[in-house]
């Protein structure tokens, strides 16, 4: 899951953000891009665009 326990937690085997909305800083985007199961998806609230993982 990366090493951002201040931003993400595991619940029932699923990664969830600690807060409903978080800033998509470089570290958060890197965690989403490096997740082998693509369990973390970062979506821009205003546009609905997926910021990570990048295909």
C-alpha positions as CSV (number, residue, x, y, z in Angstrom):
1,X,0.0,0.0,0.0
2,X,3.0,2.3,0.1
3,X,4.1,4.1,3.2
4,X,1.5,6.8,3.7
5,X,-0.4,5.5,6.8
6,X,-1.2,9.2,7.5
7,X,-3.3,9.2,4.3
8,X,-4.5,5.6,3.7
9,X,-5.7,2.7,5.9
10,X,-6.7,-0.9,5.2
11,X,-10.2,-1.9,6.0
12,X,-11.4,-5.4,5.2
13,X,-8.5,-5.8,2.9
14,X,-9.3,-2.7,1.0
15,X,-7.3,0.6,0.9
16,X,-9.3,3.6,1.9
17,X,-8.3,7.2,2.4
18,X,-8.3,8.5,6.0
19,X,-10.3,11.5,4.8
20,X,-12.9,11.6,2.1
21,X,-10.9,14.3,0.3
22,X,-7.1,14.6,0.3
23,X,-4.6,16.7,-1.6
24,X,-3.1,14.7,-4.4
25,X,0.5,15.6,-3.8
26,X,3.4,13.8,-5.5
27,X,3.7,11.2,-2.7
28,X,0.0,10.3,-2.8
29,X,0.1,10.0,-6.6
30,X,3.2,7.8,-6.4
31,X,1.5,5.5,-3.9
32,X,-1.5,5.0,-6.2
33,X,0.8,4.5,-9.2
34,X,2.9,1.9,-7.4
35,X,0.0,-0.2,-5.9
36,X,0.3,-3.6,-7.6
37,X,-3.4,-4.3,-7.3
38,X,-4.4,-0.8,-8.4
39,X,-6.4,-0.6,-5.2
40,X,-5.9,3.1,-4.9
41,X,-7.4,5.5,-7.4
42,X,-7.0,9.2,-7.1
43,X,-9.8,11.2,-8.7
44,X,-10.0,15.0,-9.1
45,X,-13.2,16.0,-7.4
46,X,-14.0,19.0,-9.6
47,X,-13.6,17.2,-13.0
48,X,-13.9,13.5,-12.2
49,X,-10.6,12.9,-14.0
50,X,-8.5,9.9,-12.7
51,X,-5.1,11.3,-11.7
52,X,-3.6,7.9,-10.7
53,X,-2.9,5.2,-11.4
54,X,-1.7,6.3,-14.8
55,X,-2.0,3.6,-17.5
